Structure formats: C-alpha cells, structure tokens
Amino acid sequence: MIVELPPSEEVPEVQLVLRPRRILTQRQFFVLFVLIAVPVSVVAGFSFAVGNAFAPWFAVLDLAIVAVALRWVWRSGDRYERIVVDGRRFEIRRSPDDARVFEAHPCWVRLSVRGNAETPERVLIGSAGRQVEVGSFLPPVERSELVRRLRGLVAQAQRPLPAAES
C-alpha cells in the first residue's frame, strides 16, 4: 500500500509511505485462531478419550506453534519504508527504528527497474555507486505505481528552483 503525504507549510517535502497490505485485521486473526483451535481441541479430546494420552499435549504444542506463526505474520505487517523528497534531498527510511538507509541529492538519484516495466520485479534507487531496493513487499501492480510516482517526484525535485524576484 502506498500512501503519499503531500507537502504542507509545516512540512515542505513530499513523503511516500510504503506498507505491506494486511489481509486480515487483528480481530480476524483472533477469529482464525479460534476456528483452528476448536477442531484441534475436539480431535485431541476424542483421541484422549479413546486412549491416546499424548493427544492433549500435542494439541497444546500445535496451537502454540500456530499462535506464534499468526503473531509473526501480524507483526510483519507493521514494517514500512518512508521515502522523503524535497529540492535538496532524496531519503529512504525503514522500520522498525526509522533508520535512514539512503540519502542523496535528487539531481544525482537514478531510478532503475528490473523486470517488466508494467510489473517490475525490483525497484532500485541509486546514487554514487550505491543502490537500495524499495517496495520489495509490494505486489507487482503497486510496484509499477511506485515507479510512476517516484519518476514524477525525482523529475519534480530535479527542476531548478525559480529565481527570486526583487
């Protein structure tokens, strides 16, 4: 998912915030876990009733693994990439600590695309011999939208500023 934060009087830069799409909400993840836990518990109870003493322990272990996996999937949706562009800098920041992974002057930034132009496999931002991939978690259609927006932002940032009138 691409969210564009346009410039304002307080923040004179354009920001693109890239986030992976979450298919389920937190509540829906909980409901999914319950829908998995109920049949597992019923089968474990039946197996215990017919003599399998290890079935409840296996069910608890199984549900713990499923809970950890669902939690990991939910937390992976919290990551993001933030691209900040103004007339003097082109910057890429990544979660979890909003660390800057790339910075260059917009005049020196080059955008390259690997794969098909309509459905790019990789989107690379480079300058001074260094390249950083952006939007790797986006689906191909959103990556093509990202390429279109980045080309526009880089072109806009590379335009010379109007001369001050006296």
Summary of the structure (lengths in Angstrom):
residues: 166
radius of gyration: 23.7
end to end distance: 44.1
largest distance: 93.2
contacts: 427
relative contact order: 0.14
helix: 41%
strand: 27%
